Amino acid sequence: MILKYIPLDEGMMIMDEAIVKAKKIIEGYPETKFSGEEYQRFYRCVYFMCTYHGSNEKTMQLYEKFRNSFEESIFSTVLPSLINKQGENLLREFVVIWSNYKLMARWLCRFFEYLDRFFIPQHIELESLNGISFSCFREMVFKKLYCRFIEAALTLINQEREGLQIDCELLKNVLDIFVEISDYRGVNYYEDFEHILLTEISGYYSRVASEWLLHDSSAEYVQKVFWCLNREKQRAHQYLHPDTEAKIEQVIRYNLLDQIANKLMEKKQAENSGIMTDYQEMLSKCAGMSLQEGSSSTSPEEWLSKLMASSAHIC
């Protein structure tokens, strides 16, 4: 490729054309495409500006122009489209905006690719082009609205738990973004969300355990535990990560069985006209028994009978 001198102002104007057209994607026109001729024009412009006379100053100006293009897009388009939305509408717009933003970023990274290949490796303090696109969105959008994203996601999960129909695919897409946008320094936004979710689930099942013990028989109580475990596993499978499913099961077992084993056995004793037993040992046995992951092969009555039989030698 023969080197061609491009004055700074002229080169910047050419790259402005590329940026303006790429911004149409984030403005709601994801079908925006660049022809092969356009791609060659923009790529060669960056190449010539970086290589002619080896000007680091000019190259750094291109690097800053690349970053500024994302910051300006976020201020002018991304934040205004999200800031006034709430709940499911916020999540739905978030998913669309993120998809379009990444598409815009891919085009711009291709036009400025020469920086990634030859300039940035010589300056280890500089972030990669893809890193810039992610960090701009993470710092200016995601962190700003993170608490609202979590609140909206938890609201949908709670609504489904109460029997309402929700958009599970939307929720899965949102949580996938939590994973995708977590940075290389170890900040994992999905894990943060998971911790909050498990805390909420723990509080919820702690409350319902008290209600069920008050109003239901011991067999009905265990039947509800089976049902809840199955429902939560189905729910987790639709939009949560596999590791989260196992953690949810542990939280439910702890709140619905381990924590109330003593009271459950007292209730069963009362129903059976009072079997004398060592409650502390019964508690230990209840905590160690398996529900066989909610298998329909074990009925609530059978489960309770096995538990009572395992402590019969104490009588």
Disulfide bonds with the S-S distance in Angstrom:
none
